[in-house]
Amino acid sequence: MKTNEVLETIKARRSVRAYDAKQVPEEDLQAILEAATYAPSGMHYETCHFTAIQNAEVLQELNNRIKGVFAKSEDKHLQERGHSQTYCCYYHAPTLVIVSNEPTQWWAAMDCACAIENMFIAAKSLGIGSCWINQLGTTCDDAQVREYITSLGVPRDHKVYGCVALGYMAEGAPMKEKTVKAGMVTIVK
């Protein structure tokens, strides 16, 4: 099958859920964020916003606010996470990028997904691990969470569609092998 460096990077990328403390260098973060800005956007409106956080105290406070929402949930699984002393929605990654968009366009979530995938591929190409983080997307409308993310630079009128954890994989962290399920592709000629 035909291949090249980009295709091999895509095939090699995996979600990383255990990070070491080494911070993502500024130059690499800028390259990853630039890749996000080059993602396709519906009608070329370019309404996505990327809020990158590299401050450990800010990340911990964000995690605490998300856990506060989970603790109030009727879902037992979320309640457990909300009351856990060790739960960290971003897996202790040293960098988290919040990806938001104006929810007025029906393609807003798809624009964010394209940008997130670009960040994943760019990060992998630079030797940086990544993982999609969903928890803020489901809690961003809670008053305490909204107040905090707005203070961090997420536009007030934006919905969070996902986050990207970025960092270097911790030594000995498990890595799943990718297996492609049969029947995923149909070609009509």
C-alpha angles and dihedrals in degrees: 000000000000117000144169138174094281093049091048091050090052091050093047097050117108134170112266116210101172122057136182120229096255109121123232107255117249093242092053093046090051091051091050092048091047089054088054091054090054093059118115116268130195112264085353088274092142094205097152118115127203121206111188118198122193099160112107094207092051091049091050092050091049090050090049092052092049089049088051090058091046091051089059093049124112089221109098093211091055091044090056090052091047093054097039117113092207104040114120116177092202096046091241092289110168092228131042124184116201111209114202138165143180105276092211094090118069091223096055094106092048092051089053092047091053091050092048092052090050089053091050093052094043091049092050091049088056095047093255123134124228143184135188110245117200105174098091091052090061095042104037093101094058107110096236093045093045092050091052099046090046089054087053093055105269104140111253093233094051130100118215110239098179146325133231120222110208132189147096117300113253115248111266094014112152116253122198120224114235116239119184113223115233117251097031094122131058122180119197115194 
